[in-house]
């Protein structure tokens, strides 16, 4: 994966969050170099944690 060769997913998410927060209440589409893709990964992480909990209950 190219991202892993030049950086990391964690670093990319942190950078995206930082840039978005620096723009305040402006729409991401109106900001230079701003994206909210980190929200997608936050949601995926949350869902994976929920799934892990469900799978652990199934082991009982």
C-alpha positions in Angstrom: 0.0 0.0 0.0 1.4 3.4 -1.0 0.3 5.1 2.2 2.3 2.7 4.3 5.4 3.3 2.2 5.3 7.0 2.7 3.6 7.4 6.1 0.8 5.7 8.0 -2.9 5.6 8.1 -2.8 6.9 11.7 -0.7 9.9 10.7 -3.0 10.7 7.8 -6.1 10.6 10.0 -4.4 12.9 12.6 -3.3 15.3 9.9 -6.8 15.4 8.3 -8.4 16.0 11.7 -5.9 18.8 12.6 -6.3 20.6 9.2 -10.1 20.4 9.5 -10.1 21.7 13.1 -7.8 24.6 12.0 -10.5 25.8 9.6 -13.2 26.1 12.3 -16.8 26.1 11.0 -15.9 26.5 7.4 -17.2 23.8 5.0 -14.4 21.4 4.1 -15.3 21.9 0.4 -14.4 25.6 0.9 -11.1 25.0 2.6 -7.8 24.3 0.9 -6.3 20.9 1.6 -9.2 19.9 3.9 -11.1 16.7 4.1 -13.2 14.9 6.6 -12.2 11.4 5.6 -11.0 10.8 9.1 -14.7 10.7 10.2 -15.1 7.6 7.9 -12.2 5.9 9.6 -13.5 6.8 13.1 -16.8 5.2 12.2 -15.1 2.1 10.8 -13.1 1.8 14.0 -16.2 2.1 16.2 -18.0 -0.5 14.2 -15.1 -2.9 14.3 -15.0 -2.5 18.1 -18.7 -3.3 18.3 -18.3 -6.3 16.1 -15.4 -7.6 18.2 -17.7 -7.3 21.3 -20.4 -9.2 19.5 -18.0 -11.9 18.4 -16.6 -12.3 22.0 -20.2 -12.9 23.3 -20.6 -15.6 20.7 -17.6 -17.4 22.1 -19.3 -17.9 25.4 
